[in-house]
Amino acid sequence: MRTPSLALAFVICSVLASSTARADPTSREMVEKGIQLRREHRDAEALAEFRRADQLNPAPRIRAQIGLAEQALAQWVEAEKDLKRSLSSQDDPWIRDHADALQKALAAIQQHLGSLSLEANVPGAEVWINGASVGTLPVADARVVAGTVNVQVRSPGYQTALRAIDVPPGSTAAERFILIPAPASSTDRRIDVTPIPASDTPPPPSTQRMLAWGSLGAAAAVLGAAVAAQIVNQVDSVHYNDDNQCLVPNKGTRDEQCGPYRWRAETARTFAYIGYAGAGAFGIASAVLFWTAPPARRPKSTGMWVDAGPDRFVVGWHGDL
């Protein structure tokens, strides 16, 4: 069943067909063929004939035919644009005579349309509406079919913003997008491409530091010997003082029976005292040498870096001098 607006469009088409007699014969035949196709409900084919006729002989009345065919195909945005264009030709007698009917058709079309007003924090960002590019931001009063409209905003170096916007019929929906910088990737980051060590081996330590480490090692060795001597002293002292071993009746005095244990204990005690003193001396010397030694030098290193992105390519150098 045809809607009242489509019936009105078909009546206007019939009136327009009768006014093409003064047009170019070829374009007149195309218009007549288009009118016949409209009667057969073959609106897409009729639209193609009207556009061919307009290319051969542009005329406001043919543009009106195009707008009415687009209306029948629910191409609301294009239909509004073409009908407005035909109505702007008020110097055309036919347009003036039929302006009321065309205005009614235009009003029926506009019941299906709304407007979008868009802006973003990145000027010049590209806008796509329902998958079609419509230019760059800001966009004021972009005509769209009323309902849910899918909008994408794109700009190099930023993440694409996606949003579904509800546009009421006859109203304007205003939206502002905030674009977020895209994260660094393989094509947009600083890369150290040639780290170049100045030397593969660290510089040798200074003589003073070598002496400090040697003194520390000597202190540890002498301390170990002193501890061992003290253990020997304690073991032999316990053995010498054991009455069961060193005071056996009828075998002489303690020194006669266990004199070697006493001699070893006293000798070990002397070595322990000397060892503790020597370990302390070497330890103090090592601490002084470490304290007064110059700081160790770090090996120098250099490298080259590249900072690459969609809109830049910078090469730099870093390192110790």
C-alpha positions as CSV (number, residue, x, y, z in Angstrom):
1,M,0.0,0.0,0.0
2,R,1.4,3.4,-1.0
3,T,1.7,6.1,1.7
4,P,0.0,9.5,1.2
5,S,3.4,11.2,0.7
6,L,4.3,8.7,-2.1
7,A,0.9,9.2,-3.7
8,L,1.4,12.9,-3.7
9,A,4.9,12.4,-5.2
10,F,3.3,10.3,-8.0
11,V,0.7,13.0,-8.8
12,I,3.5,15.6,-9.0
13,C,5.5,13.3,-11.4
14,S,2.4,13.1,-13.7
15,V,2.2,16.9,-13.8
16,L,5.9,17.1,-14.5
17,A,5.7,14.6,-17.3
18,S,3.2,16.9,-19.1
19,S,5.6,19.8,-18.9
20,T,8.6,18.2,-20.6
21,A,7.4,18.9,-24.1
22,R,9.6,22.0,-24.3
23,A,12.8,20.1,-23.2
24,D,15.4,18.5,-25.5
25,P,13.7,15.6,-27.4
26,T,16.2,13.1,-26.1
27,S,15.9,14.1,-22.5
28,R,12.1,14.4,-22.9
29,E,12.0,10.7,-23.9
30,M,14.1,9.8,-20.9
31,V,11.7,11.7,-18.6
32,E,8.7,10.0,-20.2
33,K,10.3,6.6,-19.8
34,G,11.1,7.4,-16.2
35,I,7.4,8.4,-15.6
36,Q,6.3,5.1,-17.1
37,L,8.7,3.2,-14.9
38,R,7.4,5.0,-11.8
39,R,3.8,3.9,-12.8
40,E,5.2,0.3,-12.8
41,H,6.8,0.8,-9.4
42,R,10.3,0.4,-10.8
43,D,11.6,3.5,-9.0
44,A,15.3,2.7,-9.1
45,E,15.2,2.4,-12.9
46,A,13.2,5.5,-13.1
47,L,15.7,7.4,-11.0
48,A,18.5,6.3,-13.4
49,E,16.5,7.7,-16.4
50,F,15.8,11.0,-14.7
51,R,19.5,11.5,-13.8
52,R,20.6,10.7,-17.4
53,A,18.0,13.3,-18.6
54,D,19.4,15.9,-16.1
55,Q,22.9,15.3,-17.4
56,L,21.8,16.0,-21.0
57,N,19.5,18.9,-20.3
58,P,19.7,20.2,-16.7
59,A,16.3,21.7,-15.7
60,P,14.6,22.4,-12.3
61,R,11.6,20.3,-13.2
62,I,13.9,17.3,-14.0
63,R,15.6,17.8,-10.7
64,A,12.2,17.7,-9.0
65,Q,11.6,14.3,-10.7
66,I,14.9,13.1,-9.3
67,G,13.9,14.2,-5.8
68,L,10.5,12.5,-6.0
69,A,12.0,9.2,-7.2
70,E,14.5,9.4,-4.3
71,Q,11.6,9.9,-2.0
72,A,10.0,6.8,-3.3
73,L,13.2,4.8,-2.6
74,A,13.5,6.3,0.9
75,Q,16.6,8.1,0.0
76,W,15.6,10.9,2.4
77,V,18.7,13.0,2.6
78,E,19.2,13.0,-1.2
79,A,15.5,13.7,-1.8
80,E,15.5,16.7,0.4
81,K,18.6,18.1,-1.2
82,D,17.2,17.7,-4.8
83,L,13.8,19.1,-4.0
84,K,15.3,22.1,-2.2
85,R,17.5,22.7,-5.2
86,S,14.5,22.6,-7.6
87,L,12.5,24.9,-5.4
88,S,15.3,27.4,-5.3
89,S,14.7,28.1,-9.0
90,Q,11.8,30.5,-8.5
91,D,12.5,32.1,-11.8
92,D,11.3,28.9,-13.5
93,P,7.5,29.3,-14.3
94,W,6.7,25.7,-13.7
95,I,8.4,25.7,-10.3
96,R,6.5,28.8,-9.3
97,D,3.2,27.3,-10.4
98,H,3.7,24.0,-8.5
99,A,5.7,25.2,-5.5
100,D,2.9,24.3,-3.0
101,A,2.8,20.7,-4.1
102,L,6.6,20.4,-4.1
103,Q,6.7,22.0,-0.6
104,K,4.2,19.4,0.7
105,A,6.4,16.6,-0.7
106,L,9.5,18.3,0.9
107,A,7.7,18.5,4.3
108,A,6.8,14.8,4.1
109,I,10.5,14.0,3.4
110,Q,11.7,16.1,6.3
111,Q,9.6,14.1,8.7
112,H,12.2,11.3,8.3
113,L,15.3,13.5,8.8
114,G,17.2,15.2,11.7
115,S,20.5,17.0,12.0
116,L,23.9,16.4,13.7
117,S,26.2,19.0,15.1
118,L,29.6,17.6,15.9
119,E,32.9,18.9,17.3
120,A,36.0,17.4,19.0
121,N,39.1,18.4,20.9
122,V,41.2,17.8,17.7
123,P,40.3,20.2,14.9
124,G,40.2,18.7,11.4
125,A,39.4,15.2,12.6
126,E,37.7,13.1,9.9
127,V,34.0,12.2,10.4
128,W,32.3,9.1,9.2
129,I,28.5,8.7,9.5
130,N,27.0,5.3,9.0
131,G,30.2,4.2,7.2
132,A,30.4,7.1,4.8
133,S,32.9,10.0,5.1
134,V,31.2,13.4,5.5
135,G,34.2,15.6,5.9
136,T,36.1,17.0,8.8
137,L,35.2,18.6,12.2
138,P,33.6,20.7,13.1
139,V,30.3,19.7,11.4
140,A,27.2,21.9,11.8
141,D,23.8,20.7,10.8
142,A,24.7,17.5,8.9
143,R,21.4,16.0,7.6
144,V,20.9,12.4,8.6
145,V,18.0,9.9,8.6
146,A,16.3,10.1,12.0
147,G,17.0,7.3,14.4
148,T,20.3,5.8,15.7
149,V,23.3,7.1,13.8
150,N,26.7,5.5,14.1
151,V,29.5,8.1,14.1
152,Q,33.3,7.6,13.9
153,V,35.8,10.3,14.4
154,R,39.4,9.6,13.2
155,S,42.6,11.6,13.4
156,P,46.3,10.4,12.9
157,G,47.9,9.7,16.2
158,Y,44.6,9.3,18.1
159,Q,42.4,6.4,18.9
160,T,39.2,6.2,16.7
161,A,36.2,7.4,18.7
162,L,32.9,5.5,18.1
163,R,29.5,6.5,19.2
164,A,25.9,5.6,18.5
165,I,23.7,8.8,18.6
166,D,19.9,9.0,18.7
167,V,18.6,11.7,16.3
168,P,14.9,12.6,16.7
169,P,13.0,13.6,13.6
170,G,13.0,17.4,12.9
171,S,15.6,18.0,15.7
172,T,19.4,18.5,16.0
173,A,21.6,16.3,18.1
174,A,24.8,18.0,19.3
175,E,27.8,15.9,20.4
176,R,31.4,16.6,21.4
177,F,34.1,13.9,21.0
178,I,37.3,13.7,23.1
179,L,40.0,11.9,21.2
180,I,42.7,10.1,23.2
181,P,46.3,9.8,21.9
182,A,47.0,6.4,20.6
183,P,49.4,4.2,22.6
184,A,53.0,3.8,21.4
185,S,53.4,1.0,18.8
186,S,56.1,-0.4,16.6
187,T,55.5,2.6,14.3
188,D,55.2,5.2,17.0
189,R,57.8,5.0,19.7
190,R,61.4,5.8,20.6
191,I,63.7,2.9,19.8
192,D,67.3,2.4,20.8
193,V,68.6,0.9,17.5
194,T,72.4,0.7,18.1
195,P,73.6,0.6,21.7
196,I,77.4,0.8,21.4
197,P,79.4,0.1,24.5
198,A,82.7,2.0,24.5
199,S,84.5,-0.9,26.1
200,D,83.5,-4.6,26.5
201,T,85.6,-4.9,29.7
202,P,85.6,-2.7,32.8
203,P,88.8,-0.8,33.6
204,P,91.2,-2.6,36.0
205,P,91.0,-1.7,39.7
206,S,93.6,0.7,41.1
207,T,96.7,-0.6,43.0
208,Q,95.4,0.8,46.3
209,R,92.2,-1.2,46.0
210,M,94.1,-4.3,45.2
211,L,96.1,-3.8,48.4
212,A,92.9,-3.2,50.3
213,W,91.5,-6.5,49.1
214,G,94.8,-8.3,49.8
215,S,94.8,-6.9,53.4
216,L,91.3,-8.0,53.9
217,G,92.1,-11.6,52.8
218,A,95.2,-11.7,55.0
219,A,93.1,-10.6,58.0
220,A,90.6,-13.4,57.4
221,A,93.4,-16.0,57.0
222,V,95.3,-14.9,60.2
223,L,92.0,-14.8,62.1
224,G,91.3,-18.3,61.1
225,A,94.7,-19.5,62.2
226,A,94.3,-17.7,65.6
227,V,90.9,-19.4,66.2
228,A,92.5,-22.8,65.3
229,A,95.3,-22.2,67.8
230,Q,92.9,-21.3,70.5
231,I,91.0,-24.5,70.0
232,V,94.3,-26.5,70.3
233,N,95.1,-24.6,73.5
234,Q,91.7,-25.5,75.0
235,V,91.9,-29.2,74.1
236,D,95.4,-29.7,75.4
237,S,94.7,-27.6,78.6
238,V,91.7,-29.9,79.4
239,H,93.9,-33.0,78.8
240,Y,96.8,-31.7,81.0
241,N,94.3,-30.8,83.8
242,D,92.7,-34.3,83.7
243,D,93.8,-36.0,86.9
244,N,92.8,-39.4,85.7
245,Q,95.3,-39.2,82.9
246,C,98.1,-37.0,84.3
247,L,98.1,-38.0,88.0
248,V,98.3,-41.8,87.8
249,P,99.8,-43.1,91.1
250,N,103.4,-44.2,91.2
251,K,104.1,-42.7,87.7
252,G,105.6,-39.4,88.6
253,T,104.4,-35.8,88.6
254,R,101.8,-34.2,86.4
255,D,104.5,-32.6,84.2
256,E,106.4,-35.9,84.0
257,Q,103.2,-37.7,82.8
258,C,101.5,-35.0,80.6
259,G,104.3,-32.4,80.0
260,P,103.8,-32.4,76.2
261,Y,100.2,-31.3,76.5
262,R,101.2,-28.3,78.6
263,W,103.9,-27.3,76.2
264,R,101.4,-27.5,73.2
265,A,98.7,-25.6,75.0
266,E,101.1,-22.8,75.9
267,T,102.5,-22.6,72.4
268,A,99.0,-22.6,70.9
269,R,97.9,-19.8,73.3
270,T,100.9,-17.7,72.1
271,F,100.0,-18.2,68.5
272,A,96.4,-17.3,69.1
273,Y,97.4,-14.0,70.7
274,I,99.7,-13.2,67.8
275,G,97.0,-14.2,65.3
276,Y,94.3,-12.0,66.8
277,A,96.7,-9.1,66.9
278,G,97.7,-9.7,63.3
279,A,94.1,-10.1,62.0
280,G,93.2,-6.8,63.7
281,A,96.2,-5.0,62.1
282,F,95.4,-6.4,58.6
283,G,91.7,-5.5,59.0
284,I,92.5,-1.9,60.0
285,A,94.8,-1.5,57.1
286,S,92.2,-2.9,54.7
287,A,89.6,-0.4,56.0
288,V,91.9,2.5,55.6
289,L,92.9,1.6,52.1
290,F,89.2,1.2,51.0
291,W,88.3,4.5,52.7
292,T,91.0,6.5,51.0
293,A,90.9,4.8,47.6
294,P,89.5,6.8,44.6
295,P,86.1,5.8,43.3
296,A,85.9,3.1,40.7
297,R,85.3,4.3,37.2
298,R,82.3,3.1,35.3
299,P,82.7,2.1,31.6
300,K,81.4,4.7,29.2
301,S,78.6,3.7,26.9
302,T,76.9,5.4,23.9
303,G,74.0,4.7,21.7
304,M,71.8,6.0,18.9
305,W,68.0,6.2,19.1
306,V,65.2,6.8,16.6
307,D,61.8,8.4,17.5
308,A,59.4,7.4,14.7
309,G,55.7,8.1,14.3
310,P,53.1,8.9,11.6
311,D,54.1,12.5,11.4
312,R,57.8,12.5,12.6
313,F,61.2,10.8,12.3
314,V,63.9,12.0,14.7
315,V,67.4,10.4,15.1
316,G,69.4,11.2,18.3
317,W,72.6,10.1,20.2
318,H,73.0,9.4,23.9
319,G,75.8,8.2,26.2
320,D,78.6,9.2,28.5
321,L,81.3,11.6,27.2
